[in-house]
Amino acid sequence: MRRLNTTPHHTNGFILVGFSEWPRLEMALLVVISIFYILTLFGNSAIIILSRLDPKLHTPMYFFLANLSFLDLCYTTSTVPQMLKNIQSHERSITYVGCIAQLFIFLSLGSTECVLLSVMAFDRYVAICQPLRYTVIMHSQLCQQLAAVAWITGFSNSLVQTVLTSLLPRCGQYQIENFFCEVPAMLQLSCVDTWVNEVEMYAAVVVIKVIPLGLILFSYINIVRAVIKIQSSEGRKKAFNTCGSHLLVVIMFYGSAISGYAYMAPKSSSAKLKGKLLALFYGLITPMLNPLIYTLRNKDVKAAVKKVLGREQE
């Protein structure tokens, strides 16, 4: 039985269907998502704080990692609190302004992460393939410029898509088949032909996802070639460990995000559920796992944690 409360003034807003069609799953998700959200806040905040406190982490790699952690904090906060509120209150409404703001912020941060991951791959490429020139190439000014490019590109892409989506007439349709406002779900509400929006959206996917992914693959192909030439097995292991965390994050983020496009216009109930679970994965699970992946595999971060904890104990 669907537990949608359609009493709100939906002419001024939307109803987020979320997981209301699966009430038992929804209540289980309430507990799991709450725990994961707390872990996300704690883990990513810890990365940001450690990268500022420990001088050994004042390097390009941790500068970009701190950017990624801040991005993930905002990324999850743009959707999860609203989702938890909706599950608890059984009131699925969100205002029109709130929905557009959520769409803009979530898409901005997701787009920024795509570009930022390619920038981090470039950083690892220079570190492994040009180790003697690393500090000269990856100077602080260049790092700041690359980070700025990622953020500006992400927010510019989101601005265009948000404006085009918000201008579409809905003709009384207000139920969004997801737990947050996103472009594909909003396009399904339109009562006019959306082919222009769809073409623009797929063009944006090429620019924001496919091109950065191509740059990441190019970087890692060269990294593998460089690592194979390393004579020392210890050196090869260290090089792979340096890149392994980033590569795992890339696989999780891009794998779940790209798979989600297969469920953009779900027909069956099971397809809807799969699409929403995929959205939940790249919207919450991946940001939660990122700090764990980097800290569990990174000696520098572990040392920084011990150093900070040692200071506090003293």
C-alpha positions in Angstrom: 0.0 0.0 0.0 1.3 3.4 -0.9 1.6 5.8 2.0 1.7 9.0 0.1 0.2 12.1 1.7 -1.0 14.2 -1.2 -2.7 16.8 1.0 0.1 19.5 0.5 -0.5 22.3 -1.9 1.2 20.5 -4.8 0.4 23.3 -7.2 3.2 25.2 -5.4 5.5 22.2 -5.0 6.1 18.5 -5.6 5.6 15.2 -3.9 8.8 13.1 -3.6 7.5 9.5 -3.9 10.8 8.0 -2.7 10.5 4.5 -1.3 6.9 4.9 -0.1 5.8 2.0 -2.3 7.9 -0.3 -0.2 7.0 0.7 3.4 9.0 -2.1 5.1 12.1 -1.3 3.1 11.6 2.4 3.8 11.6 1.9 7.6 14.8 -0.2 7.4 16.4 2.4 5.2 15.6 5.1 7.8 17.9 3.5 10.3 20.6 2.5 7.8 20.6 5.9 6.0 20.8 7.8 9.4 23.9 5.7 10.4 25.5 6.1 7.0 24.9 9.9 7.0 26.5 10.3 10.4 29.5 8.3 9.2 29.7 10.4 6.1 29.7 13.7 8.1 32.3 12.3 10.6 34.6 10.7 8.0 34.7 13.6 5.5 35.0 16.2 8.3 38.0 14.3 9.7 39.7 14.3 6.3 39.3 18.1 6.0 40.5 18.8 9.6 43.5 16.4 9.3 44.6 18.0 6.0 44.6 21.4 7.6 46.3 20.4 10.9 49.1 18.1 9.8 51.9 19.9 7.7 52.8 16.5 6.1 49.4 16.5 4.4 49.9 20.0 2.9 50.5 18.4 -0.5 48.5 18.5 -3.8 47.1 15.0 -3.2 45.5 16.0 0.1 44.5 19.4 -1.1 42.3 17.7 -3.8 41.2 15.0 -1.2 40.0 17.8 1.1 38.1 19.3 -1.8 36.5 15.9 -2.5 35.6 15.5 1.2 34.0 19.0 1.4 32.1 18.2 -1.8 30.8 14.9 -0.5 29.6 16.6 2.7 27.6 19.1 0.7 26.5 16.4 -1.8 24.9 14.2 0.8 23.5 17.1 2.8 21.6 18.4 -0.2 19.3 15.3 -0.3 19.6 13.1 2.8 18.1 15.4 5.5 15.0 16.0 3.3 14.7 12.2 2.7 14.9 11.4 6.4 12.3 14.0 7.2 10.0 12.7 4.5 10.3 9.1 5.8 9.7 10.0 9.4 6.7 12.3 8.8 5.2 10.4 5.8 4.7 13.9 4.3 6.5 13.8 0.9 6.1 17.4 -0.1 8.9 19.8 -1.1 8.4 23.4 -2.2 9.0 24.4 -5.8 11.9 26.6 -4.8 13.3 23.9 -2.5 13.1 21.3 -5.3 14.9 23.6 -7.9 17.5 24.5 -5.3 18.1 20.8 -4.5 18.3 19.9 -8.2 20.8 22.7 -8.8 23.0 21.9 -5.8 23.0 18.1 -6.2 23.7 18.3 -9.9 26.4 21.0 -9.4 28.3 18.8 -6.8 27.9 15.6 -8.8 29.2 17.3 -11.9 32.1 18.9 -10.0 33.1 15.5 -8.6 33.4 14.0 -12.1 35.8 16.7 -13.1 37.6 16.7 -9.7 38.3 12.9 -10.0 40.0 13.5 -13.3 42.1 16.3 -11.8 43.1 13.9 -9.0 44.0 11.3 -11.7 46.2 13.9 -13.4 47.9 14.6 -10.0 48.7 10.9 -9.6 49.9 10.7 -13.2 52.4 13.5 -12.6 53.5 11.9 -9.3 54.2 8.5 -10.8 55.3 9.4 -14.3 57.2 12.7 -13.6 58.4 12.2 -9.9 61.4 14.5 -10.2 59.3 17.4 -11.6 56.2 16.8 -9.5 56.7 19.7 -7.1 57.5 22.0 -10.0 54.5 21.0 -12.0 52.0 20.6 -9.3 52.6 23.9 -7.5 50.0 25.5 -5.3 48.7 28.0 -7.8 48.1 25.3 -10.4 46.3 23.1 -7.8 44.0 26.0 -6.9 43.3 26.7 -10.6 42.5 23.0 -11.3 40.2 22.9 -8.3 38.5 26.1 -9.5 38.0 24.7 -13.0 36.3 21.6 -11.5 33.9 23.7 -9.3 33.1 26.3 -12.0 32.5 23.6 -14.7 30.2 21.7 -12.3 28.1 24.7 -11.3 28.0 26.0 -14.9 26.7 22.7 -16.2 24.1 22.5 -13.4 22.9 26.1 -14.0 22.2 25.4 -17.7 20.3 22.1 -17.0 18.4 23.6 -14.0 17.2 26.6 -16.0 16.1 24.5 -19.0 14.3 21.9 -16.7 12.5 24.5 -14.6 11.1 26.2 -17.7 9.2 23.0 -18.8 5.4 23.1 -18.2 4.2 20.3 -15.9 0.4 20.5 -16.6 -0.5 19.5 -13.1 2.0 16.7 -12.7 3.8 16.9 -9.4 4.8 13.4 -8.2 8.6 12.9 -8.6 9.5 9.2 -8.8 12.6 9.6 -6.6 13.6 10.7 -3.1 15.1 13.9 -4.4 14.7 16.3 -7.3 16.8 15.4 -10.3 16.7 16.2 -14.0 15.5 12.8 -15.4 12.7 12.6 -12.9 11.7 16.2 -13.6 11.6 15.6 -17.3 9.1 12.8 -16.8 6.7 15.4 -15.4 6.6 17.6 -18.5 3.6 17.5 -20.8 5.6 18.7 -23.8 8.3 17.1 -26.0 11.5 17.2 -24.0 13.9 16.1 -26.8 15.9 19.4 -26.6 16.4 18.9 -22.9 17.4 15.3 -23.4 19.9 16.2 -26.1 21.4 18.8 -23.9 21.4 16.4 -20.9 23.3 13.7 -22.9 25.7 16.3 -24.3 26.4 17.3 -20.7 27.0 13.7 -19.8 29.6 13.5 -22.6 31.3 16.7 -21.3 31.0 16.1 -17.6 31.3 12.3 -17.4 32.7 10.8 -20.6 35.5 13.2 -21.2 36.8 13.2 -17.6 36.5 9.4 -17.5 38.6 9.3 -20.7 41.2 11.5 -19.1 41.3 9.2 -16.1 41.7 6.1 -18.2 44.5 7.9 -20.2 46.3 8.8 -16.9 46.1 5.3 -15.5 47.3 3.7 -18.8 50.4 5.8 -18.5 50.7 5.1 -14.8 50.6 1.4 -15.4 53.2 1.7 -18.1 55.5 3.7 -15.7 54.9 1.3 -12.8 55.8 -1.8 -14.9 59.2 -0.2 -15.6 60.0 0.2 -11.9 62.6 -2.4 -11.0 61.9 -2.6 -7.3 58.9 -4.7 -6.2 58.6 -2.4 -3.2 58.5 0.6 -5.5 55.8 -0.9 -7.6 53.7 -1.8 -4.5 54.0 1.7 -3.2 53.0 3.2 -6.5 49.9 1.0 -6.8 48.9 1.8 -3.2 49.2 5.5 -4.0 46.8 5.2 -6.9 44.6 2.3 -5.7 42.4 4.3 -3.4 41.6 6.9 -6.1 40.9 4.2 -8.7 38.5 2.4 -6.4 36.6 5.7 -5.7 36.4 6.3 -9.5 35.0 2.8 -10.2 32.4 3.2 -7.5 31.3 6.7 -8.4 31.2 6.3 -12.2 29.9 2.7 -12.1 26.8 3.6 -10.0 26.2 7.0 -11.7 26.4 5.6 -15.3 24.4 2.5 -14.4 21.7 4.9 -13.1 21.0 6.1 -16.7 19.6 2.6 -17.5 16.7 3.4 -15.2 16.0 7.0 -16.2 12.5 6.1 -17.4 11.6 2.9 -15.5 8.5 1.1 -16.5 8.2 -1.7 -13.9 8.2 -1.5 -10.1 11.4 -3.5 -9.8 13.2 -1.2 -12.3 12.0 1.8 -10.3 13.5 0.3 -7.1 16.8 -0.5 -8.8 17.1 3.0 -10.1 16.4 4.6 -6.7 18.8 2.2 -5.0 21.5 3.2 -7.5 20.8 6.9 -6.8 21.1 6.2 -3.1 24.4 4.4 -3.7 26.2 7.3 -5.5 24.3 9.9 -3.4 25.2 8.5 0.0 27.2 5.2 0.1 30.1 6.4 -2.1 30.6 9.6 -0.2 30.6 7.6 3.1 33.1 5.1 1.8 35.5 7.6 0.3 37.1 8.6 3.6 37.4 5.0 4.7 39.1 4.0 1.4 41.6 6.7 1.7 42.4 6.3 5.4 42.5 2.5 5.5 45.0 2.4 2.6 47.0 5.5 3.5 49.9 5.5 6.0 50.1 9.3 6.0 46.5 9.8 7.1 46.9 7.1 9.7 50.0 8.8 11.1 48.1 12.2 11.1 45.2 10.6 13.1 47.6 9.2 15.7 49.4 12.6 15.8 46.2 14.5 16.4 44.9 12.0 19.0 48.3 12.0 20.7 48.1 15.8 21.1 44.6 15.6 22.5 45.6 13.0 25.1 48.5 15.2 26.2 
